[in-house]
Amino acid sequence: MSGRGDKKKFDHGKLMWDILPYDQVEKVVEVMTHGADKYGAETWKTVDSPRYEAAFMRHYVAWKKGEKVDADSGLTHLSHAACNLLFMMWMEGRNEKTPTK
């Protein structure tokens, strides 16, 4: 069998939510909670996409240089980077992405 149970079920083509790494998703939610406490819960939706691109790069570069934890939040740079990518994906999905190069 497939390792996803012994009973036959026709899941082919369906999203496999059960393989999502929930511990890592929770880290992104921690970043969002930190942001909500600091700026307000829904304010992230009003920020221009290029600012999230810049923030993503700052966190990614800090991580590449060996810095694991953001000094301001105490959360990992990769969690911040993933959060920024999530925001950019949300904006792109709403056709709110600002200028491409």
N, CA, C and O of each residue as an XYZ file, in Angstrom:
404
protein
N       0.833     -1.189      0.000
C       0.000      0.000      0.000
C       0.872      1.245      0.000
O       2.098      1.159      0.055
N       0.249      2.359     -0.060
C       0.940      3.630     -0.203
C       1.502      4.181      1.096
O       2.240      5.166      1.059
N       1.187      3.589      2.245
C       1.630      4.154      3.504
C       0.664      5.196      4.045
O       0.900      5.746      5.120
N      -0.403      5.479      3.337
C      -1.386      6.475      3.765
C      -2.652      5.787      4.263
O      -3.743      6.353      4.198
N      -2.497      4.563      4.761
C      -3.649      3.825      5.278
C      -3.870      2.563      4.472
O      -3.411      2.452      3.335
N      -4.561      1.628      5.053
C      -4.786      0.340      4.401
C      -6.068      0.291      3.598
O      -6.229     -0.595      2.759
N      -6.965      1.195      3.824
C      -8.250      1.169      3.122
C      -8.116      1.874      1.778
O      -7.384      2.853      1.636
N      -8.826      1.360      0.820
C      -8.795      1.960     -0.509
C      -9.621      3.241     -0.508
O     -10.775      3.256     -0.080
N      -9.009      4.304     -0.992
C      -9.688      5.593     -1.083
C      -9.200      6.255     -2.356
O      -8.018      6.170     -2.689
N     -10.079      6.898     -3.053
C      -9.728      7.512     -4.323
C      -9.310      8.966     -4.106
O     -10.096      9.892     -4.311
N      -8.044      9.147     -3.682
C      -7.497     10.468     -3.385
C      -6.672     11.036     -4.534
O      -6.286     12.204     -4.507
N      -6.408     10.223     -5.525
C      -5.513     10.673     -6.593
C      -5.970     12.020     -7.156
O      -7.140     12.204     -7.490
N      -5.038     12.941     -7.252
C      -5.339     14.252     -7.788
C      -5.823     15.246     -6.742
O      -6.021     16.422     -7.048
N      -6.015     14.784     -5.507
C      -6.451     15.682     -4.437
C      -5.220     16.228     -3.709
O      -4.169     15.589     -3.666
N      -5.376     17.404     -3.151
C      -4.279     18.002     -2.397
C      -3.944     17.147     -1.184
O      -4.842     16.678     -0.483
N      -2.657     16.943     -0.935
C      -2.185     16.084      0.150
C      -1.807     16.935      1.369
O      -0.628     17.082      1.692
N      -2.804     17.482      2.028
C      -2.593     18.348      3.191
C      -1.852     17.629      4.301
O      -1.176     18.273      5.103
N      -1.959     16.338      4.368
C      -1.338     15.579      5.453
C       0.182     15.518      5.358
O       0.830     15.071      6.304
N       0.765     15.952      4.254
C       2.225     15.939      4.142
C       2.839     17.319      4.404
O       4.056     17.484      4.318
N       2.011     18.293      4.719
C       2.483     19.637      5.028
C       3.275     19.623      6.340
O       2.809     19.048      7.323
N       4.466     20.244      6.378
C       5.253     20.259      7.617
C       4.690     21.291      8.603
O       5.101     22.452      8.603
N       3.762     20.857      9.427
C       3.017     21.761     10.304
C       3.905     22.529     11.278
O       3.604     23.676     11.609
N       4.987     21.921     11.738
C       5.879     22.640     12.656
C       6.481     23.872     11.982
O       6.620     24.919     12.613
N       6.838     23.749     10.705
C       7.398     24.882      9.986
C       6.321     25.912      9.646
O       6.582     27.114      9.691
N       5.136     25.460      9.313
C       4.023     26.382      9.070
C       3.747     27.184     10.338
O       3.474     28.383     10.281
N       3.823     26.511     11.475
C       3.603     27.193     12.750
C       4.630     28.307     12.955
O       4.302     29.346     13.527
N       5.858     28.108     12.501
C       6.893     29.146     12.611
C       6.510     30.387     11.808
O       6.769     31.509     12.245
N       5.899     30.200     10.644
C       5.425     31.328      9.842
C       4.284     32.035     10.574
O       4.208     33.264     10.574
N       3.409     31.265     11.190
C       2.307     31.853     11.964
C       2.866     32.642     13.151
O       2.302     33.670     13.524
N       3.956     32.178     13.743
C       4.594     32.932     14.819
C       5.079     34.298     14.309
O       4.925     35.308     14.996
N       5.660     34.324     13.114
C       6.084     35.595     12.516
C       4.873     36.493     12.292
O       4.918     37.685     12.593
N       3.794     35.925     11.765
C       2.593     36.716     11.518
C       1.999     37.240     12.822
O       1.507     38.368     12.871
N       2.041     36.431     13.874
C       1.539     36.862     15.180
C       2.398     37.996     15.728
O       1.873     38.964     16.278
N       3.700     37.881     15.580
C       4.614     38.960     15.996
C       4.270     40.250     15.244
O       4.182     41.321     15.845
N       4.077     40.139     13.935
C       3.709     41.303     13.126
C       2.364     41.879     13.519
O       2.198     43.098     13.554
N       1.410     41.025     13.811
C       0.078     41.486     14.221
C       0.149     42.229     15.548
O      -0.511     43.252     15.728
N       0.946     41.714     16.473
C       1.116     42.385     17.765
C       1.796     43.740     17.605
O       1.483     44.692     18.320
N       2.719     43.814     16.670
C       3.515     45.030     16.477
C       2.791     46.081     15.627
O       2.845     47.273     15.928
N       2.109     45.627     14.559
C       1.544     46.557     13.571
C       0.023     46.487     13.432
O      -0.594     47.426     12.928
N      -0.586     45.389     13.872
C      -2.013     45.161     13.655
C      -2.197     43.923     12.785
O      -1.355     43.624     11.938
N      -3.287     43.211     12.992
C      -3.489     41.900     12.367
C      -3.597     41.915     10.846
O      -3.103     40.996     10.192
N      -4.213     42.905     10.284
C      -4.461     42.886      8.839
C      -3.638     43.922      8.067
O      -3.811     44.070      6.857
N      -2.764     44.625      8.742
C      -2.015     45.693      8.064
C      -1.058     45.172      6.998
O      -0.675     45.920      6.099
N      -0.668     43.912      7.083
C       0.251     43.370      6.089
C      -0.348     43.424      4.683
O       0.384     43.434      3.693
N      -1.667     43.458      4.599
C      -2.340     43.486      3.294
C      -2.232     44.846      2.613
O      -2.549     44.965      1.430
N      -1.795     45.866      3.330
C      -1.739     47.224      2.784
C      -0.328     47.654      2.397
O      -0.124     48.783      1.951
N       0.633     46.773      2.564
C       2.034     47.099      2.257
C       2.317     46.764      0.794
O       1.840     45.749      0.288
N       3.081     47.603      0.120
C       3.425     47.368     -1.281
C       4.336     46.145     -1.415
O       5.223     45.931     -0.589
N       4.115     45.362     -2.440
C       4.871     44.144     -2.684
C       6.389     44.351     -2.710
O       7.109     43.508     -2.176
N       6.912     45.435     -3.308
C       8.377     45.596     -3.308
C       8.981     45.644     -1.904
O      10.133     45.251     -1.718
N       8.239     46.108     -0.938
C       8.743     46.124      0.435
C       8.876     44.703      0.968
O       9.800     44.409      1.727
N       7.963     43.824      0.578
C       8.076     42.430      0.995
C       9.216     41.732      0.261
O       9.875     40.856      0.820
N       9.443     42.117     -0.977
C      10.583     41.558     -1.710
C      11.884     41.946     -1.019
O      12.772     41.110     -0.853
N      12.001     43.204     -0.616
C      13.203     43.680      0.077
C      13.352     42.990      1.431
O      14.455     42.589      1.803
N      12.255     42.851      2.165
C      12.306     42.186      3.468
C      12.690     40.719      3.308
O      13.483     40.188      4.086
N      12.122     40.069      2.292
C      12.498     38.682      2.013
C      14.001     38.582      1.799
O      14.654     37.719      2.386
N      14.556     39.455      0.967
C      15.981     39.408      0.663
C      16.830     39.681      1.908
O      17.848     39.019      2.114
N      16.429     40.639      2.733
C      17.187     40.909      3.965
C      17.256     39.674      4.850
O      18.323     39.332      5.360
N      16.128     39.005      5.034
C      16.113     37.809      5.878
C      16.869     36.657      5.228
O      17.581     35.918      5.910
N      16.722     36.501      3.932
C      17.416     35.411      3.234
C      18.927     35.626      3.268
O      19.681     34.689      3.532
N      19.366     36.837      3.004
C      20.805     37.135      3.002
C      21.383     36.975      4.409
O      22.485     36.450      4.570
N      20.648     37.423      5.422
C      21.117     37.243      6.802
C      21.299     35.749      7.096
O      22.288     35.342      7.705
N      20.335     34.946      6.658
C      20.431     33.499      6.848
C      21.623     32.916      6.085
O      22.361     32.087      6.618
N      21.807     33.352      4.836
C      22.931     32.866      4.023
C      24.274     33.211      4.676
O      25.244     32.467      4.535
N      24.325     34.333      5.384
C      25.553     34.750      6.062
C      25.747     34.031      7.397
O      26.740     34.263      8.088
N      24.810     33.166      7.758
C      24.962     32.367      8.962
C      24.174     32.849     10.169
O      24.245     32.237     11.235
N      23.430     33.926     10.022
C      22.611     34.428     11.130
C      21.269     33.707     11.088
O      20.516     33.851     10.125
N      20.974     32.953     12.100
C      19.757     32.135     12.090
C      18.533     32.872     12.620
O      17.421     32.652     12.139
N      18.730     33.751     13.616
C      17.602     34.352     14.331
C      17.584     35.861     14.128
O      18.616     36.523     14.233
N      16.406     36.399     13.838
C      16.191     37.836     13.717
C      16.256     38.471     15.107
O      15.567     38.035     16.028
N      17.092     39.507     15.250
C      17.302     40.141     16.559
C      16.031     40.803     17.082
O      15.794     40.792     18.290
N      15.220     41.371     16.221
C      14.015     42.084     16.650
C      12.950     41.137     17.189
O      12.383     41.376     18.255
N      12.679     40.069     16.458
C      11.559     39.184     16.809
C      11.976     37.976     17.632
O      11.163     37.411     18.364
N      13.239     37.575     17.518
C      13.678     36.341     18.155
C      13.251     35.100     17.385
O      13.398     33.979     17.871
N      12.719     35.303     16.181
C      12.260     34.208     15.324
C      13.260     34.020     14.187
O      14.066     34.907     13.906
N      13.202     32.879     13.549
C      14.214     32.586     12.529
C      14.046     33.447     11.275
O      12.942     33.839     10.896
N      15.191     33.719     10.654
C      15.165     34.471      9.400
C      14.414     33.716      8.311
O      13.714     34.325      7.502
N      14.556     32.389      8.285
C      13.833     31.621      7.258
C      12.329     31.706      7.463
O      11.578     31.729      6.488
N      11.875     31.753      8.707
C      10.441     31.919      8.968
C       9.962     33.274      8.473
O       8.882     33.380      7.892
N      10.759     34.305      8.700
C      10.424     35.633      8.186
C      10.418     35.634      6.657
O       9.517     36.199      6.037
N      11.421     35.001      6.054
C      11.498     34.945      4.595
C      10.274     34.226      4.021
O       9.681     34.687      3.046
N       9.901     33.103      4.624
C       8.724     32.354      4.158
C       7.459     33.190      4.298
O       6.588     33.151      3.429
N       7.358     33.933      5.368
C       6.201     34.798      5.578
C       6.116     35.859      4.483
O       5.041     36.114      3.940
N       7.249     36.473      4.164
C       7.262     37.476      3.104
C       6.880     36.880      1.756
O       6.160     37.508      0.980
N       7.356     35.675      1.476
C       6.963     35.004      0.231
C       5.463     34.715      0.220
O       4.810     34.866     -0.812
N       4.925     34.305      1.346
C       3.488     34.057      1.445
C       2.698     35.326      1.147
O       1.702     35.284      0.424
N       3.135     36.450      1.699
C       2.473     37.722      1.428
C       2.553     38.069     -0.053
O       1.568     38.518     -0.640
N       3.717     37.864     -0.660
C       3.879     38.149     -2.084
C       2.982     37.247     -2.928
O       2.407     37.696     -3.920
N       2.861     35.982     -2.541
C       1.977     35.058     -3.256
C       0.525     35.510     -3.138
O      -0.226     35.460     -4.113
N       0.131     35.951     -1.949
C      -1.229     36.437     -1.736
C      -1.498     37.628     -2.639
O      -2.548     37.706     -3.278
N      -0.551     38.554     -2.692
C      -0.731     39.751     -3.526
C      -0.779     39.390     -5.005
O      -1.594     39.929     -5.753
N       0.085     38.489     -5.421
C       0.083     38.064     -6.817
C      -1.247     37.398     -7.167
O      -1.776     37.599     -8.260
N      -1.774     36.621     -6.255
C      -3.058     35.961     -6.476
C      -4.206     36.947     -6.621
O      -5.219     36.647     -7.251
N      -4.040     38.115     -6.039
C      -5.056     39.159     -6.148
C      -4.689     40.166     -7.244
O      -5.322     41.215     -7.361
N      -3.686     39.851     -8.032
C      -3.188     40.724     -9.105
C      -2.762     42.086     -8.560
O      -2.958     43.113     -9.210
N      -2.181     42.086     -7.363
C      -1.724     43.321     -6.751
C      -0.218     43.462     -6.772
O       0.345     44.338     -6.115
N       0.439     42.586     -7.538
C       1.896     42.662     -7.595
C       2.275     43.949     -8.287
O       1.766     44.269     -9.362
N       3.169     44.679     -7.662
C       3.626     45.916     -8.260
C       4.804     45.635     -9.168
O       5.300     44.509     -9.202
N       5.264     46.635     -9.906
C       6.068     46.474    -11.119
C       7.113     45.377    -11.126
O       7.871     45.191    -10.173
N       7.123     44.659    -12.236
C       8.160     43.660    -12.457
C       9.287     44.329    -13.226
O       9.104     45.354    -13.883
N      10.428     43.728    -13.124
C      11.614     44.323    -13.792
C      11.836     43.716    -15.131
O      12.778     44.090    -15.830
